Every structure is written in C-alpha cells, then in structure tokens.
C-alpha cells in the first residue's frame, strides 16, 4: 500500500507556471506506474502525464509541450511542471500510483485555478 500527498496548487494567471509535487509514503519508481490526472467541474477525470514502471513517459494531448512530469527517487516524489497555463487547465490535480495487476492509489488532490 502507498499513501500519496499532493501539494503546490493555487491561483495562477494565464501564461504562468507552477509545479505540483506528489510525495509517496514509500519507494514507487520502478514498482508502481505513477502519474497525474485532473478533473475539472462537470468533467471526467483525465490523464495529464504518467511514468511507467519501465520509465516511459506519456502525456495527455491537451498538455503536450507545456507540462513535464519527473520524479525524484531519493525523495519518493513525483513532480508536474506546468508552463503556459490556460484557464482550461483549471482543475483538481490528483496523483496516482498502481502496481501492475494491483489496485490504484490516489491522493486527495490539489486545486489549480488559472485566472486573471
């Protein structure tokens, strides 16, 4: 089992940048696939970015070229660097981890609001 705690959300102006962090309670890289998802009001949760157990990185089409996912193995932390933010990026951002064949684990989320 793994606990995930997101941080770093807040209010940002359009065009701005922000970095989200997801701290895990145990080692995750190479064991769990980890990723960021988001859910805007009235919409389904969608993939933002993920890292597979093998280290491959995937991005949702709407964030390609603007967001970067990375990890710090020593800190058991996953980051999401978000640049060129748009109002449509406003959502609750969730951290996810799941081992192959195992259940998904979710953090409680952190709210990003992009507004002038």
N, C-alpha and C positions, 0 to 999 in steps of 0.2 A: 504494500500500500504506500501511497505517496500523497503528501499534502502540498498544495500549491497556493502561493500567495502573490497576487499581482499588486503592483504599485506603479505610480508615475502618471496616472491620468490627471486630467484637469481641463482648464479652458485655454484654448489657443486660437489665435487669429488665423484666418485663411492665409495660406502660404507659409505658415510657421512650421516648426519642428518640435518633436517631443520624443522621448524614449521611455518605453514601458519596460518594467522588469517583472520577472516571474521567478520567485525563489522557491525551490523544491526542498522537501524535508530529507531527501536522500539523493544519492547518485542517480542520475537519469540518462545521461548521454550514453548511447550505445546499448542501453537497456530498454528505454521507452522511446517511442516516437513522440516528439514534443511539438507543440505548435500554438499558434494564436488564432482565435476565432473572434468574431464580433457579431453583435446583434443590435440592430437599430430598432427603434419603436415601430411596432407593427410589421416587422420583417423577420424572416427566418435567420437563424444563426448561420454564418457563412465562414468558410476558411479564409484566413488572411495570409498565413505563412506557416510552414512546418519544416521540421528536420526529421528525417527518418532515422532508424537505428543505425543505418549504414552511413549516415552523414549527408544524404542527398537533401537538397533544399527545394521546396516548392512554394509558389506564391499564387494567391488568387489573382485573377486577371485585373481586377479593379485597382490593385495596389502595385502591380509590377512596375519597377523602375522608380518607385517612390519610397517603398518600405524595405527594410533589411532586417532579417532575423539572424541572430547569432547566439552563441552560448559560451558560458564560462564554466568549464568542467570543475575547476577547483572550488567555485562558489555554488555549484549546482543551480545556476541561474540562467534563464533564457531572457534575451532582450529583443525588443522590437523597436528599431529606429524608424521613426516616421517623419518624412520630409514632404514638403509641398502639400501640406494638409488642405483638404477641401471640406466644406460644410457637410458633404455627403459621407465623410469619414466619421461623423458623429455617431457614437455607438458605445455600448458596454463591451469592453475587450476582455476576453476570457483566455486563460492559459489552460492547455490540455496536455495530458500525458497518457499514453497507453502502451502497454507491452503487447507484442504480437500474441493474439489469442486471449488477451486479458481484457478486463473492463477498463473503460475510460475514466480518468480522474480529471476533475475540473476545479479551478479556483473559483472564488466568488465574484470575480470580475472587477474591473476598474473603468470608470466612466471617462470618455474623451468627448469633449464638446468643442467643435470648431465653429467659431462665430466671431463676427466683428462687433 
